[in-house]
Each structure stands twice: as structure tokens, then as C-alpha cells.
């Protein structure tokens, strides 16, 4: 939906995913949308270099989230929220549902 404005469908996917889940990493986002992890990683890198996103490391995983100092963050959030209202109900519910299982007890590190 926002592809003409943002330049690519994967850029929209990344931003909508991070809007609904607060943070995410490339493989997780790619798996969710069934996209190529390399193209998702390129969009994350591009958005981070533009200061829209910031990253932090959690072990070997690089997690991305919105940069709270980004000047147009409120406007970007409202645009993404508006676009999200036009998504199919099933996809919206899948995006909103955050389910992460706890680590199994006794599992080796």
C-alpha cells in the first residue's frame, strides 16, 4: 500500500512489523512475510543509515526498533497506523499477535 511512497514493498513490511511488534530482526521479519532475508536486511540497513531505525545486539542477533530521536517519527507512526487499517483482518491480527515461547527447561545453551 505504501510501496510507491517508501520505494519498496519490503520497506513497508519492515516498518509495519516494527510498528506492531516494537522490534524485530531480519530473519524473523522475512519469515513472517515469506520474503527473502537478504532483501529485508538491506531495507533494515537502509532505514538505519537514514536514522529511522536504531539497532542493538542481543547475543549474535541484531534487533531493530524505531529511533525515538527521528524527527518525523510521530508522522511516520500515524501514516503506518492508517495504512494498517486497510490491511486484511487476518493479516492485522497476525501482526498484532506477539507469541514468543519461553526457552525449554534443561535445554543446553
Phi and psi in degrees as GROMACS dihedral restraints (atoms count N, CA, C in turn):
[ dihedral_restraints ]
;  ai    aj    ak    al  type     phi  dphi    fc
    3     4     5     6     1   -96.8    20    10
    4     5     6     7     1     8.3    20    10
    6     7     8     9     1   -54.4    20    10
    7     8     9    10     1   -43.0    20    10
    9    10    11    12     1   -63.1    20    10
   10    11    12    13     1   -32.4    20    10
   12    13    14    15     1   -80.1    20    10
   13    14    15    16     1   -44.5    20    10
   15    16    17    18     1   -86.0    20    10
   16    17    18    19     1   -16.5    20    10
   18    19    20    21     1   100.9    20    10
   19    20    21    22     1   -25.7    20    10
   21    22    23    24     1  -156.3    20    10
   22    23    24    25     1   155.8    20    10
   24    25    26    27     1   -68.6    20    10
   25    26    27    28     1   -32.6    20    10
   27    28    29    30     1   -69.6    20    10
   28    29    30    31     1   -29.9    20    10
   30    31    32    33     1   -64.8    20    10
   31    32    33    34     1   -42.9    20    10
   33    34    35    36     1   -63.5    20    10
   34    35    36    37     1   -43.0    20    10
   36    37    38    39     1   -59.6    20    10
   37    38    39    40     1   -45.6    20    10
   39    40    41    42     1   -60.9    20    10
   40    41    42    43     1   -48.9    20    10
   42    43    44    45     1   -66.4    20    10
   43    44    45    46     1   -41.1    20    10
   45    46    47    48     1   -66.8    20    10
   46    47    48    49     1   -41.1    20    10
   48    49    50    51     1   -61.0    20    10
   49    50    51    52     1   -46.5    20    10
   51    52    53    54     1   -69.9    20    10
   52    53    54    55     1   -31.7    20    10
   54    55    56    57     1   -61.9    20    10
   55    56    57    58     1   -45.3    20    10
   57    58    59    60     1   -81.6    20    10
   58    59    60    61     1   -29.6    20    10
   60    61    62    63     1  -109.6    20    10
   61    62    63    64     1     1.0    20    10
   63    64    65    66     1    75.0    20    10
   64    65    66    67     1   -39.7    20    10
   66    67    68    69     1  -157.4    20    10
   67    68    69    70     1   163.7    20    10
   69    70    71    72     1  -171.5    20    10
   70    71    72    73     1   169.1    20    10
   72    73    74    75     1  -123.8    20    10
   73    74    75    76     1   164.7    20    10
   75    76    77    78     1   -56.5    20    10
   76    77    78    79     1   -51.2    20    10
   78    79    80    81     1   -65.0    20    10
   79    80    81    82     1   -37.4    20    10
   81    82    83    84     1   -64.0    20    10
   82    83    84    85     1   -44.8    20    10
   84    85    86    87     1   -66.5    20    10
   85    86    87    88     1   -44.1    20    10
   87    88    89    90     1   -63.1    20    10
   88    89    90    91     1   -41.9    20    10
   90    91    92    93     1   -64.3    20    10
   91    92    93    94     1   -40.4    20    10
   93    94    95    96     1   -61.7    20    10
   94    95    96    97     1   -44.0    20    10
   96    97    98    99     1   -94.2    20    10
   97    98    99   100     1    -4.5    20    10
   99   100   101   102     1    67.8    20    10
  100   101   102   103     1    36.6    20    10
  102   103   104   105     1  -106.5    20    10
  103   104   105   106     1   170.1    20    10
  105   106   107   108     1   -73.5    20    10
  106   107   108   109     1   123.8    20    10
  108   109   110   111     1   -59.1    20    10
  109   110   111   112     1   -32.3    20    10
  111   112   113   114     1   -65.4    20    10
  112   113   114   115     1   -42.3    20    10
  114   115   116   117     1   -69.6    20    10
  115   116   117   118     1   -34.3    20    10
  117   118   119   120     1   -66.0    20    10
  118   119   120   121     1   -43.1    20    10
  120   121   122   123     1   -61.8    20    10
  121   122   123   124     1   -39.4    20    10
  123   124   125   126     1   -63.2    20    10
  124   125   126   127     1   -39.9    20    10
  126   127   128   129     1   -67.7    20    10
  127   128   129   130     1   -41.0    20    10
  129   130   131   132     1   -61.0    20    10
  130   131   132   133     1   -43.3    20    10
  132   133   134   135     1   -63.6    20    10
  133   134   135   136     1   -43.2    20    10
  135   136   137   138     1   -63.3    20    10
  136   137   138   139     1   -44.2    20    10
  138   139   140   141     1   -68.8    20    10
  139   140   141   142     1   -32.6    20    10
  141   142   143   144     1   -70.9    20    10
  142   143   144   145     1   -39.7    20    10
  144   145   146   147     1   -68.2    20    10
  145   146   147   148     1   -24.0    20    10
  147   148   149   150     1   -88.1    20    10
  148   149   150   151     1     4.9    20    10
  150   151   152   153     1    68.3    20    10
  151   152   153   154     1    16.8    20    10
  153   154   155   156     1   -77.7    20    10
  154   155   156   157     1   -38.2    20    10
  156   157   158   159     1  -117.9    20    10
  157   158   159   160     1   157.1    20    10
  159   160   161   162     1  -125.7    20    10
  160   161   162   163     1   159.5    20    10
  162   163   164   165     1  -127.4    20    10
  163   164   165   166     1   158.9    20    10
  165   166   167   168     1  -146.5    20    10
  166   167   168   169     1   152.3    20    10
  168   169   170   171     1   -95.8    20    10
  169   170   171   172     1   137.9    20    10
  171   172   173   174     1  -127.3    20    10
  172   173   174   175     1    92.4    20    10
  174   175   176   177     1    71.6    20    10
  175   176   177   178     1  -124.1    20    10
  177   178   179   180     1   -96.2    20    10
  178   179   180   181     1     0.1    20    10
  180   181   182   183     1   -96.1    20    10
  181   182   183   184     1   136.8    20    10
  183   184   185   186     1  -102.1    20    10
  184   185   186   187     1   115.4    20    10
  186   187   188   189     1   -97.2    20    10
  187   188   189   190     1   137.9    20    10
  189   190   191   192     1  -114.0    20    10
  190   191   192   193     1   145.4    20    10
  192   193   194   195     1  -150.2    20    10
  193   194   195   196     1   171.1    20    10
  195   196   197   198     1   -66.4    20    10
  196   197   198   199     1   144.2    20    10
  198   199   200   201     1   -80.5    20    10
  199   200   201   202     1   113.8    20    10
  201   202   203   204     1   -64.6    20    10
  202   203   204   205     1   -16.6    20    10
  204   205   206   207     1   -93.2    20    10
  205   206   207   208     1     0.8    20    10
  207   208   209   210     1   -66.0    20    10
  208   209   210   211     1   127.6    20    10
  210   211   212   213     1   -61.0    20    10
  211   212   213   214     1   -35.0    20    10
  213   214   215   216     1  -104.3    20    10
  214   215   216   217     1    21.7    20    10
  216   217   218   219     1   -59.6    20    10
  217   218   219   220     1   -46.3    20    10
  219   220   221   222     1   -60.1    20    10
  220   221   222   223     1   -40.8    20    10
  222   223   224   225     1   -68.5    20    10
  223   224   225   226     1   -39.9    20    10
  225   226   227   228     1   -64.7    20    10
  226   227   228   229     1   -43.7    20    10
  228   229   230   231     1   -60.5    20    10
  229   230   231   232     1   -44.3    20    10
  231   232   233   234     1   -67.3    20    10
  232   233   234   235     1   -35.9    20    10
  234   235   236   237     1   -64.6    20    10
  235   236   237   238     1   -44.8    20    10
  237   238   239   240     1   -66.4    20    10
  238   239   240   241     1   -39.6    20    10
  240   241   242   243     1   -63.7    20    10
  241   242   243   244     1   -39.3    20    10
  243   244   245   246     1   -64.7    20    10
  244   245   246   247     1   -44.1    20    10
  246   247   248   249     1   -63.4    20    10
  247   248   249   250     1   -36.1    20    10
  249   250   251   252     1   -63.5    20    10
  250   251   252   253     1   -29.3    20    10
  252   253   254   255     1   -67.6    20    10
  253   254   255   256     1   -19.6    20    10
  255   256   257   258     1   -94.0    20    10
  256   257   258   259     1    -2.7    20    10
  258   259   260   261     1   -71.8    20    10
  259   260   261   262     1   153.5    20    10
  261   262   263   264     1   -59.7    20    10
  262   263   264   265     1   148.3    20    10
  264   265   266   267     1   -57.7    20    10
  265   266   267   268     1   -41.8    20    10
  267   268   269   270     1   -62.3    20    10
  268   269   270   271     1   -42.5    20    10
  270   271   272   273     1   -69.6    20    10
  271   272   273   274     1   -37.2    20    10
  273   274   275   276     1   -62.3    20    10
  274   275   276   277     1   -43.2    20    10
  276   277   278   279     1   -66.0    20    10
  277   278   279   280     1   -39.0    20    10
  279   280   281   282     1   -63.0    20    10
  280   281   282   283     1   -39.5    20    10
  282   283   284   285     1   -66.9    20    10
  283   284   285   286     1   -38.9    20    10
  285   286   287   288     1   -76.0    20    10
  286   287   288   289     1   -24.6    20    10
  288   289   290   291     1   -80.5    20    10
  289   290   291   292     1   111.9    20    10
  291   292   293   294     1  -105.0    20    10
  292   293   294   295     1   110.3    20    10
  294   295   296   297     1  -127.9    20    10
  295   296   297   298     1   112.0    20    10
  297   298   299   300     1  -125.9    20    10
  298   299   300   301     1   122.8    20    10
  300   301   302   303     1   -75.2    20    10
  301   302   303   304     1   146.1    20    10
  303   304   305   306     1   -72.8    20    10
  304   305   306   307     1   158.0    20    10
  306   307   308   309     1   -68.3    20    10
  307   308   309   310     1   136.8    20    10
  309   310   311   312     1   -63.2    20    10
  310   311   312   313     1   136.8    20    10
  312   313   314   315     1   -64.3    20    10
  313   314   315   316     1   134.4    20    10
  315   316   317   318     1    82.5    20    10
  316   317   318   319     1     2.0    20    10
  318   319   320   321     1   -73.3    20    10
  319   320   321   322     1   131.5    20    10
  321   322   323   324     1   -67.1    20    10
  322   323   324   325     1   147.5    20    10
